[in-house]
Amino acid sequence: MKKILIANRGEIAVRIIRACKLLNIWSVAVYSTADATAMHVAMADDAVCIGGPNPEDSYLNQQSIIAAAQITHADAIHPGYGFLSENADFAKLCEEQGIKFIGPSSKVISIMGEKSAARKTMIKAGVPVIPGSKSDFTTFAAAQEAAEQIGYPVMLKASSGGGGKGMRVIESDEDFQNQFDLAQAESKNDFGDDHMYLEKYLPHPRHIEVQIAADQFGNAIAIGERDCSLQQRHQKVIEEAPASTLDEVTRQQMFDVSVKAAKDIHYEGLGTMEFLFDGPEKFYFMEMNTRVQVEHPVTELTTDVDLVDLQIKIAQGEPIPFAEISRHNFALECRINAKTAGKVTALHLPAGHGIRTDSALYQGYSVPPNYDSMIAKIISFGHDRESAIKQMAGALDETVIGGINTNLDFLTQVLQEPDYLINHTDIGWLDKLTQ
């Protein structure tokens, strides 16, 4: 590849541009009119405006992105995460236009993006799954029927979604209609798809995900796992690697079934198998993300594997260059979210030993109101969980973001909670803390 177009914005676009520079690959940024002064636009070798500030007019506008790739003669498109990263139609459009989509084939994205099809595929591959609806649906009547068959409580999910968007816990039939309408509208707005899905809700599991990579030569490997249980309204807030509550037997079982599943579906690229962990040797497949994850840095810092570099090399047709992974240290990631849009009037992001910051912020930048609220990721690492937490506490204390409201104080509070410090949490813990 000589030129890659990055079909995304913010910190992930900056991250991909940096990887391109190290690989001597020309980078092309696309941007909306709201992002004309964004960092990724300034950093890229080329930049093309693709539409207005609303996502459907720009970052979700498939034809505009393809046109930008064609006029800049880009060989490939890297979708990052969110937006069109798991859109099978967009991947297929890239294939039809002779542009390499950096990710798995459109066929695989379609299978794994549709929750019921993914379940059937995982069952066939021998992966344990949680009880769920037999197929997706678009009507409340179908949702209600599925919930009665599964038994309350259930988890309502956007069939094509991820990142906690379009998700609701349904405790009973009461208010189900309203929750269904809200979740479906959210799904349609964020993913352009109103298909929904139901699965049995486990009250106190942990959210564990396995990072895998697979190439076109049939090689697949589990690079490591992450604990993503710290969530607020199904949005991840703090992620850790490794998952310190996992026993070695269960960890290896998760690795084995993830690798087997990747091989069975002829997967190519980076991917993440997400599981609910309910105790030793009790884990259930939730979904597979067919893209790079927001929280990929914690895996990079505990394995010394540059995941974006690996993703691009696999897309170029290179084999995975290792058969085993050496895992060490402990890493922790905090997502910094903007509570308000506006101009950043002061900025100091943390640095130093044991700290990494991924962001597209700069002093004077105006955070637009049109996109996801995450504006930075602070990652700490040390020889164990306790040292990584101490590093993170210091990093958050050092961080200054003036002019807008953020969740920095909230993150600091979480790091001081006794239950968090002893790792006595689950996916519902943070919501209970903030009630």
Backbone torsions as a table, in degrees:
resi	resn	phi	psi	omega
1	MET	NA	135.7	177.5
2	LYS	-106.1	-24.6	-176.2
3	LYS	-149.2	128.2	179.9
4	ILE	-119.1	129.2	172.5
5	LEU	-91.9	131.6	179.5
6	ILE	-99.3	110.1	-176.7
7	ALA	-89.3	61.2	-177.7
8	ASN	-164.0	-171.5	-175.3
9	ARG	-146.7	-179.4	172.0
10	GLY	65.9	-152.4	-172.2
11	GLU	-64.7	-33.3	-178.6
12	ILE	-71.0	-33.5	175.7
13	ALA	-64.8	-42.0	177.2
14	VAL	-62.6	-42.8	179.5
15	ARG	-59.7	-43.3	-178.8
16	ILE	-70.1	-39.4	178.0
17	ILE	-60.3	-41.7	178.2
18	ARG	-62.7	-39.8	177.6
19	ALA	-64.3	-39.9	178.0
20	CYS	-61.4	-41.2	-179.5
21	LYS	-61.8	-41.6	179.6
22	LEU	-66.2	-28.1	-179.8
23	LEU	-94.0	4.2	-178.0
24	ASN	58.4	40.1	176.9
25	ILE	-109.9	132.5	179.8
26	TRP	-68.3	137.4	-178.1
27	SER	-112.2	142.8	177.5
28	VAL	-122.0	123.1	175.6
29	ALA	-96.3	142.8	167.5
30	VAL	-112.5	151.5	-176.9
31	TYR	-153.6	154.0	174.1
32	SER	-88.4	169.8	177.9
33	THR	-62.7	-24.6	177.3
34	ALA	-74.6	-17.4	-175.7
35	ASP	-109.9	19.8	-176.0
36	ALA	-58.8	-29.7	-179.0
37	THR	-105.8	17.3	-178.0
38	ALA	-70.8	154.1	-177.4
39	MET	-61.5	-40.3	-176.9
40	HIS	-64.5	-28.8	178.1
41	VAL	-68.1	-42.8	-179.8
42	ALA	-70.1	-33.4	-174.9
43	MET	-79.7	-29.1	-174.9
44	ALA	-71.3	159.1	178.6
45	ASP	-74.2	-34.2	175.4
46	ASP	-131.1	158.4	177.0
47	ALA	-148.8	138.7	-178.1
48	VAL	-133.0	127.8	174.8
49	CYS	-77.8	130.5	-174.7
50	ILE	-117.8	7.7	177.1
51	GLY	148.8	-170.8	-176.1
52	GLY	-76.6	-178.7	-172.9
53	PRO	-70.3	-27.6	178.8
54	ASN	-68.1	135.6	-176.6
55	PRO	-53.2	-39.0	-178.1
56	GLU	-66.4	-19.5	178.8
57	ASP	-91.3	-8.1	-175.0
58	SER	-139.4	-82.7	-172.5
59	TYR	-71.3	-12.8	173.5
60	LEU	-107.6	4.4	-178.7
61	ASN	-87.4	94.7	-173.0
62	GLN	-60.8	-44.4	-177.0
63	GLN	-64.8	-38.7	179.2
64	SER	-65.7	-39.1	-179.6
65	ILE	-68.7	-43.0	177.3
66	ILE	-61.7	-42.7	179.2
67	ALA	-61.6	-40.3	178.2
68	ALA	-62.8	-39.7	178.0
69	ALA	-65.2	-38.8	-177.7
70	GLN	-70.4	-43.7	-177.1
71	ILE	-72.6	-21.5	177.3
72	THR	-99.1	1.4	179.0
73	HIS	57.8	42.5	177.1
74	ALA	-74.1	138.4	178.2
75	ASP	-80.0	-27.8	-171.4
76	ALA	-148.4	162.3	175.0
77	ILE	-125.1	126.4	174.0
78	HIS	-101.7	119.4	-175.2
79	PRO	-86.6	-8.1	-177.0
80	GLY	66.0	-135.3	174.2
81	TYR	-127.2	160.3	-176.4
82	GLY	69.6	-166.4	-179.9
83	PHE	45.2	-116.6	-174.5
84	LEU	-99.9	13.7	-172.4
85	SER	-64.4	-27.0	179.8
86	GLU	-122.0	29.9	179.9
87	ASN	-96.4	109.5	-176.3
88	ALA	-64.7	-35.0	179.6
89	ASP	-64.1	-39.3	179.1
90	PHE	-68.9	-41.9	177.4
91	ALA	-60.5	-40.1	178.8
92	LYS	-66.7	-39.1	177.2
93	LEU	-61.9	-40.5	175.6
94	CYS	-60.2	-45.5	179.9
95	GLU	-60.0	-43.3	-178.5
96	GLU	-66.2	-30.6	-179.1
97	GLN	-91.0	3.5	178.5
98	GLY	73.1	25.4	178.5
99	ILE	-108.5	127.7	-178.4
100	LYS	-70.0	122.3	172.9
101	PHE	-88.3	120.7	-176.3
102	ILE	-80.3	91.8	-175.5
103	GLY	163.3	-173.8	179.8
104	PRO	-70.9	174.7	-179.6
105	SER	-67.4	159.9	178.4
106	SER	-60.7	-33.0	179.4
107	LYS	-63.8	-45.1	179.9
108	VAL	-67.5	-42.0	178.2
109	ILE	-60.2	-41.2	-180.0
110	SER	-62.2	-44.8	-179.2
111	ILE	-65.0	-48.0	-175.1
112	MET	-79.5	-19.8	179.5
113	GLY	-81.9	-21.4	178.6
114	GLU	-96.4	113.3	-166.6
115	LYS	-55.3	-45.1	-177.2
116	SER	-69.1	-38.2	177.0
117	ALA	-65.5	-38.9	178.3
118	ALA	-63.0	-41.7	178.5
119	ARG	-59.6	-47.7	-179.3
120	LYS	-61.0	-40.1	179.7
121	THR	-65.9	-41.6	-179.8
122	MET	-69.1	-39.1	177.2
123	ILE	-60.2	-43.2	179.2
124	LYS	-63.1	-32.8	-179.4
125	ALA	-83.7	-0.8	178.6
126	GLY	84.4	18.2	179.4
127	VAL	-89.9	129.2	178.5
128	PRO	-65.0	135.6	-178.7
129	VAL	-125.6	155.2	177.4
130	ILE	-84.8	144.0	179.2
131	PRO	-55.5	137.8	-178.0
132	GLY	-156.1	179.9	-179.4
133	SER	-67.6	149.8	-175.7
134	LYS	-70.2	-25.9	178.0
135	SER	-154.2	170.2	176.6
136	ASP	-82.9	175.0	-173.7
137	PHE	-157.3	167.0	179.7
138	THR	-124.2	-5.2	-177.1
139	THR	-113.5	151.2	178.3
140	PHE	-65.9	-35.7	-179.8
141	ALA	-58.5	-42.3	178.9
142	ALA	-67.8	-37.9	178.3
143	ALA	-64.1	-43.5	-179.7
144	GLN	-63.3	-41.7	178.9
145	GLU	-64.0	-43.2	179.6
146	ALA	-63.9	-40.4	-179.7
147	ALA	-63.4	-38.8	178.9
148	GLU	-66.5	-34.7	178.8
149	GLN	-72.1	-40.2	-178.3
150	ILE	-76.8	-41.8	-175.8
151	GLY	98.5	131.2	179.0
152	TYR	-71.9	151.7	-0.6
153	PRO	-79.3	154.4	178.6
154	VAL	-129.3	161.1	175.1
155	MET	-109.1	120.4	175.8
156	LEU	-89.9	130.5	-176.7
157	LYS	-133.2	150.3	169.1
158	ALA	-72.4	126.9	-174.7
159	SER	-62.4	-37.4	-177.8
160	SER	-99.7	9.4	-170.5
161	GLY	-97.0	-170.9	178.7
162	GLY	-177.3	176.5	177.2
163	GLY	65.9	21.6	177.2
164	GLY	82.2	-1.7	-179.0
165	LYS	-78.0	139.5	178.3
166	GLY	71.4	27.9	-178.1
167	MET	-115.4	141.0	176.0
168	ARG	-147.9	140.8	170.5
169	VAL	-88.4	125.4	-179.0
170	ILE	-109.8	110.9	-176.7
171	GLU	-81.5	-31.9	-177.4
172	SER	-159.1	-179.7	-179.3
173	ASP	-68.4	-22.0	-179.5
174	GLU	-65.7	128.3	179.1
175	ASP	68.9	8.1	-179.7
176	PHE	-61.4	-43.7	-178.4
177	GLN	-56.3	-47.6	-179.0
178	ASN	-64.0	-44.3	179.2
179	GLN	-64.4	-38.1	177.8
180	PHE	-62.5	-46.4	-178.4
181	ASP	-62.5	-41.7	-179.9
182	LEU	-65.8	-45.8	-178.9
183	ALA	-65.9	-40.5	-179.8
184	GLN	-66.0	-41.0	177.4
185	ALA	-63.4	-39.7	177.9
186	GLU	-63.5	-42.4	178.8
187	SER	-62.9	-44.5	-178.9
188	LYS	-64.5	-38.3	-179.4
189	ASN	-70.2	-41.5	-174.6
190	ASP	-86.6	-30.4	-173.6
191	PHE	-123.6	-4.5	-178.8
192	GLY	67.8	26.9	-175.9
193	ASP	-145.1	131.0	-178.6
194	ASP	-106.1	14.6	177.2
195	HIS	-77.4	135.4	-177.4
196	MET	-121.1	170.2	-173.3
197	TYR	-151.8	150.4	178.7
198	LEU	-124.4	144.1	171.2
199	GLU	-143.7	159.9	179.5
200	LYS	-61.5	138.4	-179.3
201	TYR	-98.3	123.7	174.7
202	LEU	-95.0	125.7	-171.9
203	PRO	-66.4	-37.9	-170.1
204	HIS	-132.4	41.1	178.3
205	PRO	-85.6	171.7	169.6
206	ARG	-106.2	154.3	-178.9
207	HIS	-101.3	108.9	-179.2
208	ILE	-116.9	134.9	177.8
209	GLU	-127.4	145.8	-178.3
210	VAL	-111.3	122.8	176.8
211	GLN	-81.9	121.0	177.2
212	ILE	-120.6	160.4	171.7
213	ALA	-139.1	143.5	179.7
214	ALA	-144.6	143.6	-179.5
215	ASP	-113.1	179.9	-176.5
216	GLN	-78.0	-0.5	-179.0
217	PHE	-100.6	8.4	178.1
218	GLY	88.9	5.2	177.3
219	ASN	-85.6	138.3	175.4
220	ALA	-144.4	146.7	-177.1
221	ILE	-147.8	144.0	171.5
222	ALA	-90.3	115.5	-174.6
223	ILE	-84.0	-29.3	179.3
224	GLY	167.7	177.0	179.4
225	GLU	-125.8	160.0	179.8
226	ARG	-133.2	147.6	172.5
227	ASP	-101.7	115.7	-177.4
228	CYS	-117.6	37.1	-174.5
229	SER	-75.5	-22.1	-178.5
230	LEU	-78.2	94.4	-175.5
231	GLN	-130.2	145.3	174.9
232	GLN	-121.3	116.0	-175.1
233	ARG	51.8	45.7	175.6
234	HIS	70.3	7.8	175.3
235	GLN	-101.4	126.6	-179.7
236	LYS	-64.4	139.1	-177.9
237	VAL	-117.3	-47.4	179.3
238	ILE	-133.0	133.4	178.4
239	GLU	-123.7	149.2	-176.7
240	GLU	-133.1	151.5	171.3
241	ALA	-145.7	135.5	-3.4
242	PRO	-76.5	178.3	176.3
243	ALA	-81.9	99.7	-169.8
244	SER	-71.7	-13.6	178.4
245	THR	-87.0	-8.2	-179.6
246	LEU	-78.2	135.2	170.1
247	ASP	-82.4	158.7	-173.9
248	GLU	-63.4	-36.0	-179.9
249	VAL	-63.0	-48.1	-179.5
250	THR	-66.4	-39.4	178.3
251	ARG	-58.0	-47.4	-178.9
252	GLN	-66.9	-35.8	176.1
253	GLN	-62.2	-43.2	177.6
254	MET	-61.3	-44.6	178.4
255	PHE	-60.4	-46.5	-175.1
256	ASP	-63.4	-46.7	-178.2
257	VAL	-70.1	-31.3	178.8
258	SER	-66.9	-43.9	179.0
259	VAL	-66.1	-43.2	179.6
260	LYS	-61.5	-43.1	179.8
261	ALA	-62.9	-42.2	179.5
262	ALA	-60.9	-41.9	179.0
263	LYS	-68.6	-40.0	-177.7
264	ASP	-62.5	-35.2	-177.8
265	ILE	-97.3	8.6	179.5
266	HIS	56.4	49.2	-178.1
267	TYR	-70.6	148.9	175.8
268	GLU	-140.2	124.6	178.2
269	GLY	114.4	-164.6	173.6
270	LEU	-82.3	149.3	175.2
271	GLY	-158.6	161.6	-179.8
272	THR	-132.5	123.3	174.6
273	MET	-92.8	121.7	-177.2
274	GLU	-105.6	133.1	-176.4
275	PHE	-129.3	152.3	164.4
276	LEU	-96.7	126.1	-177.5
277	PHE	-107.1	121.8	-173.6
278	ASP	-121.2	23.2	-179.4
279	GLY	127.2	169.7	-178.1
280	PRO	-50.0	124.8	178.4
281	GLU	61.0	19.2	175.5
282	LYS	-120.1	95.7	178.4
283	PHE	-142.5	150.6	-173.2
284	TYR	-136.1	133.2	177.5
285	PHE	-63.2	132.1	173.8
286	MET	-102.7	-57.5	-178.3
287	GLU	-166.0	167.8	174.9
288	MET	-119.4	127.3	174.3
289	ASN	-93.3	120.0	-173.2
290	THR	-95.3	50.1	-173.3
291	ARG	-161.3	177.2	170.9
292	VAL	-74.2	144.3	-177.9
293	GLN	-95.1	153.9	173.7
294	VAL	-53.3	-42.0	-172.4
295	GLU	-88.5	18.1	-177.9
296	HIS	-59.7	-26.4	-178.9
297	PRO	-60.0	-32.6	-178.2
298	VAL	-66.8	-30.0	175.4
299	THR	-73.8	-40.2	178.2
300	GLU	-59.8	-40.6	-175.6
301	LEU	-79.5	-11.0	177.1
302	THR	-109.8	0.9	179.5
303	THR	-131.9	-12.8	-174.8
304	ASP	62.3	25.6	175.5
305	VAL	-103.1	123.3	174.5
306	ASP	-80.9	101.7	-171.3
307	LEU	-69.1	-37.5	179.6
308	VAL	-69.8	-40.1	174.6
309	ASP	-58.8	-46.3	179.7
310	LEU	-63.5	-40.7	-179.9
311	GLN	-59.7	-44.8	-179.6
312	ILE	-68.1	-41.4	-179.5
313	LYS	-65.2	-38.5	176.3
314	ILE	-62.8	-41.0	179.1
315	ALA	-64.9	-25.9	177.4
316	GLN	-81.8	-2.1	177.5
317	GLY	95.3	12.5	179.1
318	GLU	-86.8	148.8	177.2
319	PRO	-77.5	157.9	173.5
320	ILE	-60.6	126.7	-171.0
321	PRO	-84.4	8.7	-179.6
322	PHE	-146.8	152.5	179.4
323	ALA	-106.4	-19.5	179.1
324	GLU	-135.3	155.5	-179.1
325	ILE	-120.5	131.9	172.8
326	SER	-92.6	120.0	-177.8
327	ARG	-108.4	136.4	-176.9
328	HIS	-155.4	167.1	178.3
329	ASN	64.9	-179.0	176.8
330	PHE	-135.9	135.5	-178.1
331	ALA	-127.3	150.2	-174.9
332	LEU	-138.0	133.3	178.0
333	GLU	-122.1	131.5	172.8
334	CYS	-111.3	131.0	177.0
335	ARG	-89.0	123.1	178.4
336	ILE	-94.3	118.5	-176.9
337	ASN	-112.8	144.6	173.8
338	ALA	-88.5	128.3	175.9
339	LYS	-87.0	-20.0	178.4
340	THR	-136.6	151.7	171.9
341	ALA	-83.1	166.0	177.7
342	GLY	142.4	-178.8	-176.0
343	LYS	-84.1	134.4	176.0
344	VAL	-80.7	108.5	-174.4
345	THR	-91.4	-19.0	177.2
346	ALA	-149.2	143.9	-177.0
347	LEU	-151.5	126.1	168.2
348	HIS	-141.3	114.4	178.9
349	LEU	-101.2	143.3	-172.7
350	PRO	-70.4	156.6	177.9
351	ALA	-152.0	-171.8	179.1
352	GLY	106.2	177.7	-177.1
353	HIS	-60.0	131.5	177.5
354	GLY	82.4	10.7	-177.3
355	ILE	-130.6	136.3	171.9
356	ARG	-132.8	137.2	177.5
357	THR	-124.1	125.5	175.2
358	ASP	-110.4	118.9	-177.0
359	SER	-160.5	161.4	172.9
360	ALA	-118.7	19.2	179.6
361	LEU	-80.8	150.7	166.3
362	TYR	-150.8	157.5	-179.1
363	GLN	-65.6	127.9	-177.3
364	GLY	101.1	-12.2	178.8
365	TYR	-71.6	140.6	177.1
366	SER	-102.3	115.8	179.0
367	VAL	-72.8	118.3	-178.3
368	PRO	-77.6	157.3	-178.1
369	PRO	-88.8	3.5	-167.7
370	ASN	-90.0	-10.7	-169.0
371	TYR	-127.8	-178.2	178.6
372	ASP	-53.7	146.3	-172.3
373	SER	-78.1	-10.2	-177.8
374	MET	-70.3	126.5	-177.4
375	ILE	-117.6	-11.6	179.3
376	ALA	-165.2	159.9	172.7
377	LYS	-129.7	126.0	174.8
378	ILE	-106.8	127.2	-177.4
379	ILE	-121.4	129.3	175.6
380	SER	-116.7	154.2	176.8
381	PHE	-149.5	148.4	-180.0
382	GLY	-158.1	-172.0	-174.6
383	HIS	-76.2	-17.3	176.5
384	ASP	-152.6	177.6	-176.0
385	ARG	-62.7	-42.6	-178.2
386	GLU	-60.4	-43.4	-179.0
387	SER	-69.3	-35.8	178.5
388	ALA	-66.7	-37.9	177.9
389	ILE	-65.2	-42.4	178.2
390	LYS	-62.6	-41.9	177.5
391	GLN	-60.8	-42.7	-178.3
392	MET	-66.7	-40.8	179.1
393	ALA	-58.9	-42.2	177.5
394	GLY	-66.7	-38.5	-179.6
395	ALA	-66.4	-42.2	179.1
396	LEU	-64.8	-38.1	179.3
397	ASP	-65.2	-30.8	-178.7
398	GLU	-80.0	-22.5	-172.8
399	THR	-72.9	132.9	175.8
400	VAL	-127.0	122.2	173.7
401	ILE	-131.7	100.2	-175.3
402	GLY	-94.5	154.4	175.8
403	GLY	96.9	-21.6	178.1
404	ILE	-135.0	159.4	175.9
405	ASN	-90.0	139.5	-179.4
406	THR	-131.6	179.9	178.7
407	ASN	-97.8	20.0	-176.9
408	LEU	-58.9	-44.2	-179.3
409	ASP	-64.1	-39.1	179.6
410	PHE	-63.5	-43.8	178.9
411	LEU	-62.1	-41.3	177.1
412	THR	-60.0	-41.8	178.0
413	GLN	-61.8	-44.2	-178.6
414	VAL	-60.8	-42.8	-178.3
415	LEU	-64.2	-16.5	-179.6
416	GLN	-97.4	-7.0	-176.8
417	GLU	-68.8	131.3	-179.1
418	PRO	-56.2	-42.7	-179.9
419	ASP	-63.0	-37.1	178.3
420	TYR	-67.9	-42.8	-177.0
421	LEU	-62.0	-32.8	178.0
422	ILE	-96.8	8.2	175.5
423	ASN	63.9	35.8	179.4
424	HIS	-102.9	69.5	-176.1
425	THR	-135.4	172.8	172.6
426	ASP	-151.9	-172.7	-173.4
427	ILE	-70.3	-15.6	178.7
428	GLY	-100.3	-4.6	-173.1
429	TRP	-61.8	-45.3	-174.5
430	LEU	-67.5	-37.5	177.5
431	ASP	-64.1	-38.6	177.4
432	LYS	-66.5	-37.2	179.5
433	LEU	-62.1	-33.9	-173.5
434	THR	-99.9	6.8	178.5
435	GLN	-69.4	NA	NA
